[in-house]
Every structure is written in structure tokens, then in C-alpha cells.
């Protein structure tokens, strides 16, 4: 028999291992796995995004040349015009993901972004309501709307950073004094990734200002920061501001959100994500119902709010109604409030009722589902052929067109990514540079068949047009004698001006 002194370490190690296994298959981990899996399933339906492709191309260019672009290299309409990669770090991340299996690598990155965002939101809501089950229900309820933002674009990283900032501020408010010091490092990465860093500054400013007063009136309360807390938060804010010019382009990245708001009216007025919330669409109706239900709940239960929470709620609700793009920011503030309401009827987590075998079984099924999804490497790219001119680009490779080609706005990024540097585009998702040069206005006139549409085609020397099969421009070009259709499928149609070389045999 082994001596007691040799059995004790073995028993201790076994106890530690069993405790670790219990945590791995615990109910909170199970809920997190469900949220992560749900986010991945939702992200699958958002794999294609028009801006993804030019973002990848910019990241690839930076990795290949080790230089940051300062002039447009991708279009013939604004070629050589001043342009900088405002989201260069996020674009490098996308390019690195594309190196690992192209579509599979991108799908993995998208799932990681979506799952991380939902897990952070769950943790943030749990801080508010102190009930992981109520927090899970709240996150599950908003997941269908949140999923609309699970795109392969650097802005998703920006929203992840925004959630981290909200979590740090909430922890600081609860007495975790070390929660803020590393935010300066986060902002250094953030300003090089996406312009949503400006929201982070706004949130920190609201928290600081709300802590300058103390009162309680009806359902609204404000708690004054201590002098040490005010100084601490103000110092962190100043540090976050100080690091903003530390980019390859100096302070230009920090100034871009203001440039977007003040100098790009055409972009903001016409691009879909900048449009006001439409209640004709499903998510508009859902947000309206949520706001009305929130109002009724407020009347029935007489909820109370901290001053900074009310300020953020009003600001984000206005932002979401003014611009679809900001719905996710609104959900970051609304979901914790929803969690607090649900916590009134949701029992707290009781560790003694944990079912590790059931939890492990379901988590293994989720893992098997993910493995099955990635078993076929072509699966993530299946939706591409329904959205982008995949077959048309294959045709162009066999029948190259050397003349300037007009293309649909949403396809510009894809053409940049797939056709190569020798074939430049008319327009793509970088709306800012095209608006400054007047090309965005001309594109709209051509697409909407304004009176000067064909004059503009001649102005740019357009000899080919690659547009949607059912677009108005396609319908008109089909009956004009000086244009001929050389390729068509269910997604895209290619027209060449007669006399353009090469002039291949028309396809049916």
C-alpha cells in the first residue's frame, strides 16, 4: 500500500482536476456555449458583405508592401487621388484570415467576432442584473437583430471594443478601481481599427459628467463620484485622447468620424446603412415594439435609472432612429435594461442543480455541428454566387475587357478583390473618396437613368457595363442599338459598346 504522504498529493491533484471539469461543464459555460453557437448560426447568413472584399484587398496590400496607402490604386475614376486606409488594422486582420483557407479562414474569423460580441454582451448584462439566466434570455431575445451586424468588416471589432469599454466603466462604478487603466492601450488599437472609438470617448464623457452631481428625483438618480474617482476617470480619458494621434497617418484617423459627419452628406443621405430606421422593415418594427414594451414596463413597474444610463438610452435611441448603422449601439444599452426587467421573474443560478452530463452532451453536439459545417470548405462561399457576379468574373477572365467598365456600387469591392490590379473599377464601397471627386453623384445619375446618364457614360469613356440583371440600366441597354449583351446569368449581365474590342460572340 502507498504511504499516506504519497496519496495526499495525488488526491489533491484529482480534486483540482475534478473541480476544473465541473467548471468546464457547468451551467454558465453551457449558456455561453449556446450563445456562441447561436451567434455563429446567425453569422452564417451574413457572410457576404459588399465592403468585405476591398477591406481584404487593402489589408493584403499593406502586408505585401509594408506601406500604408496614401492614394487610390483601385479605380480609374479617382485614380491617384488622396486616400488613406482609415481602418487599416482591421483590414490587416481580415487579410490574415483570408490567408488561412480563404473563405474558411474568413468564416472562422466572422464566427469568432460574432461569438465574442455576444459573450461580452452577456457578461455586461450579467453585471447589471446579477442574474446570468436573465442575462442569457435578454441576449437571446436581441440576437436576431444583433445578427444583422455580424459582418466581415472592421466595424465589428470596433463594437467589440465598445462593449469592453462599457464593461470597464461598469466595473469601475462598482468599485473595481483597476478596470480602466488599460483602456488607453485599447484606444490605441481602436483608433487604428475603426472610427467607433469616438463612441467610446462619448460614453466615458457621459459617465464622468453624470458623476459630478448627486440627486434622486422620481425614478432618476445620480451618484456623485468621489474626488479620487473623478480624477482617476478624467486621467484615463485624457490618456485615451493622447494616444489617438499614434497612427501611421497621425491625427487623420482620429479626425475621420468628424469628417464623415460634416463633409460627406451624399454618402450619409444615400448609403443604406446611414439611412433612418424604416418601420417598413422587420427590424424597424421589432425596435418599435421593444420601445413601446419598455414604455409600458416603465409605467407598470416604476423602474429607476441612473443619470448616465438614461442619457445613454436617449442618445442611442435617437442615433438608431436617425441611422440604421447605430442600432447595435442602442442594443448595447437596451439589453442590460431588458435583463434587469427579466430578472424579476427569472430564478438565479443554483450550482447544486447543475446537470454536467446534459451540459456536456449539448456542448459536444454544438462542436460537432461546427466541425460538420467546416468539413466542406466550399460551404461558406455558397451564397457568393447568389449575390456577386462570380460567373461573370470567370467569363471576363476568359474574355478580358480592357476598356473602362461601369459597375454596380455593391460589386466594386468584389471586382477589386478578384479581377486584379490591371482592371480598375468605376466605383466601390469607399464612398468618401468618390463623393469628394463627384463620382458618387455621377454614379447615382447613371444608375437612376437621369437625363445626363448616357452623357456621363461617354464622359468617363465607358465601353462596358457590368450591372444587375434586373436593374433599370440593364433594361435600357438591352434595347439600345449601340450596346450589345455578351454575357448574362441570373445575377449579372455584361454589355459592351458596339465597336469595342474585343467583341466576343454573344451568349444566350
N, C-alpha and C positions, 0 to 999 in steps of 0.2 A: 504493500500500500504506500501511496505517496505521502510524504511528510506534510503536515499542516501548513508549513511555511511555503511549500511549493504549490499547494492548492489555492491559497488565498489570491495570488496574482492572476491565476487562470480564471478563478470565479469572478474576480473584479473585471477582467477583460471581457468575459462573456456577458456580464451585466451591462457594461458600457455598450457592447455591440447590440444587445437586445433592445436597449433604450434607444439607440440610434435607429434601429429598424422600425421600432414603434413610431418614431417621429416621421420616418420616410413614408409610412403607410397610414399616417394619422388623417383625421377628417379634414383639418385645414389644408394639408398637402393635397388631399383628394379634391377639395373645392378649387384649389389653384390649378390643378391639372384639368379640371372641367372647363374653367375659364380660358386657360391657354388653348385647349383643344377647340373650344367654340370660336375663339378668335382666329385660329388657323383655318377653320372651315369657312368662316366669313371672309377671310382674306383671299381665299381661293377664287372667289367671284370678282375680286378687284385686281386681278393680276395685271391686266392691261391698262396702261395709262399713257396718254399721248406724250407727256413730258419725260417719261422714264428714259426713253431712248437717247435723247440728246444729253440728258444728265450723265448717262453711262459714257457717251462719246467724249464729253468734256473730261470726265474722270480718267478715261483711258489716255487722252492727250496729255494730261498732267503727269501721269505715271510714266508715259513714254518719253516725254521731253524734259521732265523735271523743271518745267517752267509754267507759270500761271498765265493764261491768255489775257491779252490786253486789246485785241482787235478781233473782229468777227472773221472766222475762217470757213464758215459753213454755207453761206448764202451768196447768190450773185446780185441780190438787190441791195444789200448793205455791206458788201464785201469790204473788209479793211476798216470799217467804222469802229470807233472806240467801244469796247465791250469787255467787261470783266466777269469772271465766274463768281457770282455772289454767294454761291452755295458749294464752293469747291471741295470742302472736306466731306460733305455728304455725297458728292459726286464721286470722289475717290473711293468711298466705301462701296458704292454701287458698282464701280468698275472692278474692284477686287472681288466682289461676289460673282460678277459675270465671268471672271477668270476660272472659277471653280464650277465647271459644268454648265456654263451659260444659263439656260433657263432654270435648271435645277438649283444652281447656286443663288439665283435671284429669288426663286420661290422660297428657299430656306431663309434668306435674309428677310423677306417680307413676313414670313411666319414668325420669325424671332421678334421683329419690330411690333407686329400686332399683338403677340402674346405678352411681350414685355409691357406694352402700354396698358393692357387690361389688368395684368398683375399689379402694376403700380397704382392704377385707379382703385383696385380692390383694397390695397393696403391703405391708400389715402382715405377711402370711405370708412374703413375699419377704425382709423384714428378718430374719426368724427363720432361714429355711433357706438364704438366699443362693442360691436357685435359682428363677428365675422360672417354669420349666416345672413343677417340682414344686409350686410355689405355685399355679399355674393348675389343676393336676389336683386339688389339695386343695379349692380353691374350687368347682370344677365338681362335685365329689362331694357337697359340702354344699349346693349350690344348691337342690335340690328341697325341702329342709327350710327353708332360709333364705327361700325364696319365700313361705312361709306368712305371713311378716311384712311383705310388700311391700304394705301397705295405705295408703290415703289418710288417714293420721292423724298428728298432730304427733309421736307417739312414734317414727316413722321418722326424723325429724330428730334426735330425742334419741339414737337408736342411732348415727346418723352421727357426732354429736359424741362419743359414747363411743369409737368407733373412732379418731377423731382424737386423743383423749386417750391411748389405748393406744399409738398410733404415736409421739406426742411423748415419752412415757415411755421407750419402747424406744430411740428415737434418743438421748435423754439418757443412758441407760445405756451406749450405745455411744460416748459422748464428744462428742455434739453439744450443747454447753452452751447454745446459744441456742434450743433446741427448746421450752422451757417458758414463756418469758416471756409469750407471747401467750395462754396458757391462761386468764388472768384475764378477758380480753375474751370468750373463748369461753364461759366460765361465765356471764358477764353475759347473753349471748344465750340460753344454755341454760336458765337458771332461769326465763326468761320464755317458754320454748317447751314444756318437758316436765319432769316430775319425775325422769327418769332421770339428772339431774345428780347425784343422790345416789350413784349407782353410780360416777360419775367421782371423787367425793371418796373413796369406799371404795377404789378402785383406787390412787389416789395415796397414800392412807394405808398400804396394804399394801406398795407399793414402798418407801416411806420406812422403815417398820418393819423390813422384810426386810434393809435395808442397814445396820442397826445391829449386826449380828453377822456373823461370818465363820467358816465351818467346812466340812468335807467329810466326810460320813458315808454310805457306800454310794453310792447314786445321787442323794443330795441334797446340794446345795452352796449356800453363801451367801457373797456377796462384800460386804465392808463398804464403804460409801460413804466417800469422803474427807470431811474436815471441811467443805471448800468445797461439795462436792456435797450434803451433808446440809443445810447452811444454805440453799443455793440452792433445793432441793426444798421445804423447810419454808416458806421465804418465799413461794414460788409457791402452795403450798397455802393459806397464810394470806390471800394476795391473792384467791384464788378464793372463800374464805369471806366475805371483806369485801364483795365485790360482790353477794352473794346477796340482801340486802335492797333492792337498787336495782331495784325493780319498781313498777308502778302501785299495787300493793296492799301495799307494804312487805315485811315478812318473812313474810307469809302464804303466798306461793308456796314459799318455802324450807321452810316447816313442813309443806306438804301431804303429802309422802311419808310422814312420820311419822303424820299424821292418818289417811291411808289404811290404814296398817298396824295402828293401835291402835284406831281409832274406827269402822271400817266392817266388822265381822265378817260381816254378812249379805251384803254386796257381795262380799267375798273368798270366802265359802263357796259362793255360788250362781252368780256370773257365770262363763261358760265359760272365759275366758282366765285366770282366777285358780284354776282347778281343778288338782289334782295331775295329773301326767302319767299318761295312761292307756295301758297297753300293749295295749289292745284296738284302738287306733287305729294307723294305719300309721306316723306319725312317732314314736310311742312305741316301736314295735318297732325302727325304724331307730336311734334313740338307744340302745336297749338293746344292739343288735348292735355299734354303734360302741364302747360302753363295754367290752363283752366282748372285742372285737378289740383294743382299746387295752390291756387287761389281758394278753392273750396276747402281744402285741408286746413289752410291758414285760418279761415273763418271758424271752422268746427273745433279745431284743437288749440287755437290761440298760441301758435308757436312763437318762440322768441328767437331773435337773431342778434349776433354781434354786428357792430357797425361795419367792420371790414367785409363781412360775409354779405350783408345787404348791398354794399357798394359794388362788390364783385358780381353779385347776381344781376343787378340792374345794368352794369356795364356790359356783361357778356350777353344778356338777353337782347340788349339793343344791338350789339355787334352781330349776333346771329341773325337777327331780323334784317339788318342792313346788308349783310354779306353772308352767303351760304358757307363760305370758307371757314367762318368762325363758329359754326355750330358745335364743333368739338370742344372748343374753349368753354362754351356755355355748359356743355355736359360735364366738364370737369368740376364746375361749381354746383350744378343742379343735382348730380348723382349723390354726393355726400348728404345733401338735404333730404333726398329721397330715402337714403339709408337710415337717417335718423327717424323718419316717419315710420318706415317698416319695422324698425327695432321695437316699436311699441307693441307689436303683436308677434314678434319672432323670438322664440326662446333662445337663450345663449348656448354656446357650445359647451357640452359637458364631456370632458375627456373619458370619463368612466363608461360612456355609451359608445365608444369608438368601435368600429367593425373593421379591423385591419384586413381580414381576408377579402371582404367585399370591396373595400377601397382598392386593394392591390389588383384584384381581378379587373375592375373597370379601368384602372390606370394602364394595365397591360393591354387591354383592348384598344385604348386610345393610341398607345405606342404602336401597336400592330397596324392600326389604320393609317398612321403616318408613314410607316415603312411601306405599306401597300401603295400609298399614293406616290411615293418617290421610286417605286420599283420600275415604273415606266417613265423614263426620263423625258419623253415627249408629251406627257400629260399636262405639265404646266403651260406648255406653248399651244395647247389645242385651241384655245379661244382666240389665238392670234389671227387665224385665217378668217374669222368672222368679223374682225374689227379693222384690220390693217391690210394694205394691198400686197399681201405676201406673194400671191401668184403673179401679180402684175410686176413686182420687182424681179421675180425669176424670169419673166418674159423680157424685161429690159436688159437683163444680163446677157441674154442670147441675141437681143436686137437693140443694141445700145443707141441712145438718143443723145447727140452731142449739142443740140440746140437748147436754149433756156426753156425750162419746163415749169409751168404753173402747177402748183399742188395744193391740196386742201390743207388748212391750218393744222388739223389734228394729225396729219400724216407726216409733217415736216421732220419731226424728231426721228421717226422710224426710217425715213429716207436717208437722213444724215447717218444713222447707225448702220444701214445695210448697203447703201449704194457706193460708199467710198468717197474719198476727198475729191476725185475728179468730177463728181456730179454734185453740184451745189443746188440748194433748194431755193424756192421763191420765198417761203416763209416757214417758220416753225414756232414752237411754244415760247420762245424768248420774246414775248410781246413788247417788252420795253424798248429794245433797240429798233424794232420795226415801227413802233409808234413815233419815236423821235425822228425817224427818217421819212415819215409819211407813208411808208409801205403798208402799214396796217390799215389805214384809211383806203388806200387803193385796193387792197385785197378785199375789203368789205364791198366796195363798189362793184368789183368783178363778180364776187360770189352772189351778190344780191341782184345782179344784172341791172345795175343803174345805167343811165343813158350814156355814160362815158366808159362802160365796161370794155368794149372792144377797142376803143381808142387806147385804153390803158394796156391791153394785151400787146398792141403794136408798140406802145411806148417802151415796154420792157423787152421787146424783141421775142416774145413768146412764140415758140414753134411747136410746142407740145403741151398738153393739159392732162394731168392725172387727177381725176376727181371721183367722187362717189357716183356709183351707177345711177342712183335715183335723184341726183342733185339737179337743181334748175339749170345750171350751166351745162351739164351733160345733155339735158333735153334739148337745149337750144343748139349746141354744137352738132348734134346729130342731124339737124336739118339744114345746116349752113353749107353751101356748095364748096367753100374753100377750106373745109375741115373734113377729115375722114377718120373713122374709128378703126384702129388697128388692133385693139385688144379690149376684151370685156369679160367680166365674170359677175357674180352676184354682189361683189363688194366694190370693185373699182373698174373704171373704164379709161382707156388711154386714147386720146385724139392727137393726130398730127396735122399741122397745117399743110395743105397740098403744096407740093414742090419742095418740102423739107426732105433732106437726105440724112439718113437712109429712110426709104419709104417702103416698108415690108408689106407683104400681102395681107389684106385684112383678115382677121379671124372672126369666126361666127360665134 
